[in-house]
Amino acid sequence: MSDRTAPPGSDAARRAPEKEPARRSLTERLQDTMSNAAQEHRASAATGSSRGRRASRTPGRQPRRARLRLTRIDPWSVMKTSFLLSVAFGVVTFVAIFMVWSVLGAAGVWDSINSAVASIVEGDSGNSTFDVTDYVGMSRVLGFTLLVSVLDVILLTAIATLTAFLYNLAAALLGGIEVTLAEDEK
C-alpha cells in the first residue's frame, strides 16, 4: 500500500508529511508537533499513574539491573561543589575553635595555667608577669584559624578540580568506573 492510498490513521499516512516538509506550512507543522506531544503526554500519564506507588513484582522475577559507566565528571560542577563544601567546613572549624576557646576561658583553664607556670618559674614569690593568653589568646587563635580556613578553601577547591580533570583523562584512556544499579527486591 503506498503512502497516498493509506488510510488516514495508519503509520504510512503519518510518515507522508515528514517526507514532504516543504509543502506544509509552519502552522500545520506546529499543530502536528503539539498534537503528537499531547498524545505522548496522555500515553505516558496513563502508564505512569502507578509510579507514585512501588511497583509490585511477581514472585520469582529477578530485579532489573542496569550497568552504567561514569566516563566524565564536569570540572566546573566539581569546583563549585568543592568550594561550597570547603567554605562550610571553614565556617564550622572557625565556630568550633571559638566555642572551645570560650569554654576553656569560662572554665578557668587559662588562669590555672598562668598560676602553674608562675609557681614553677618563680617559686613562692608570686611576682610573675607570664600570661598564657599573650601567646594563645582568642584573637590570635581565631586569626590563625581564619587563615587556615581560607587556605583550606583555596587548596581543597583546587585539588578537587584537578582531581576531576585527572579522572576525565584516566576515564578517556581506561573507560571510567562501571556501576551496576538494581531495583529493590521488596
N, C-alpha and C positions, 0 to 999 in steps of 0.2 A: 504494500500500500504506500503510495507516495505521500509527501507532506501536504500536498494540495488536496488530496482526496481523503485525508484522515479526518475522523470525527473531531469536533471541536474540543473535547475533553481529553484527547489522547496525548501521549508524550510527544508524538511526532508533530502534532499541531502546536504544542508549546515550544518546540525547538525551532519551528519555521521562522518566527520573528527574529530569533537570535542570528539566523543565517543572513538576514537582510536588514541590518540595523539602520541603514541609510534611509529606507523608505518610511520608517516610523518617526513620528515627531517626538520631541523631548518630553512633552506631557504624557504621551502614551507610554513611553519607556518608564517614566517616573511612577505612573499609576500601576504598571505591571510590577515594578520593583516593590512598591509599597504593599500591593496585594499579596505578593509572594512572601514578604516579610511578615505580614499579618497572619497568613496561613501557617507559616513555620512557627510563629509565636503561639498560636492556638494549639498546634500539634504538640509542641514541647510543654505547654501548660497542662494539656490533658494527660500526658505521660508523666509529668513531673509533679503531679498532685500528691504523690506519696513520698516525696523527697524529705518532707519535714519529719516523717517517722522513719525509724530504722527498718530497712527492707528485711523481710523475713525470708530466710532461705530454707529450702527443703533439706531435710536431713541427708547427709551423705555427700552433699555438693561441696566441693572444695572452695575456699575463699579465693577471690580473684587476686592476681598478683600482677604488678607492673614493674618492669625493670627500667630504671631511668639512669641517665648518666649526666653528671654535673661537669659540663665541659667549659663553662666560663662563669666567672664572678665579675660583676661590674665594679671596677675600682672606685668609681665616683660614689656609688652606694656604700661601699665599704668605708670610704673616707668619711662620709657624713655620719654613718652609724658609729664608727670608732671615735670620732670627735665628740659626739654627744655622750657616749658612754664614758669616755675618759674625763670629760668635764664633770659628769655626775660623780665619778669616782673621786675627782679632786675636791669637789664640794663636800662629799661625805668624809673624806680624810680631814679636811680643814675643820669641819664641825666636830668630828670625833676628837681631834687633838685639843680643840678649845674646851670641850666637855671634860676631858681627862685632866687638863691643866687647872680648870676651875675646881674640880672635885679635889685634886691634890692640895690646892691652895686653901680651900674651905676646911679640909681635914687637918690642916696644920703641919703638913709634911715639910714645907719649906722652913718653918720655924724650928722644927725638931732637927732638921739637917744643919741649920745655922748653929744651934746650940751644941750639937755633937761635934762639929768642926771646931768651934771655939774652945770646947773643953779639951780636945785633942791637941790643938795647936798652942794654945796659951795656958793651959792648965786651969787653975782655980782663979786666976786674976779677973777674968770676965771682961776684959777690955778689947774684945775682938771687933774688927771692922769688916770681917768677912760676911758677905751676904750672897747666898747661892742664887738668888733671883737676879743678881747682876750678870750672871753667866747663862742661866736657863730661865729667864723671866718669860712671862706670857708673850710680850711683844716680840722678843727675839725668836721664840719658838714658833709663833704664828707667822712671822715673816719668813722664816726658813721653810715652814710648811707650805706657804703660798708659793714660794719659789719652786719647791719640789713639785707641787701640783701643776704649775704652769709647764715645767719641763716634761712632766709625765703626759700632759695633754699633747704636747708637740711630738714627743717621741712615740707614744702609743699610736697616734694618728698616722704618723709617717711609717711606722713598722707595719701596721695593718694594711695600709695602702700598698706598700712594697710587697707584702705577702700576697695580696690579691694579684698583682702583676706577675709575680713568680709562679703562682698557681696557674694562671692563664697560660704562661709559657710551657709549664710542665704538662698541662692538660692538652695543649696543642700537639705535643710530642707523644704523649702516652695515652691519651684518650679520656682522661678525667676519672672521677670517682664514680663507681657504679653502685646504685642504691636499688634495693628491691622493696617495693611498697606492697602491703597486703591488706585486705579487708579484715575487720574484726571477725572473730569466729562465733560471736553470740548470735 
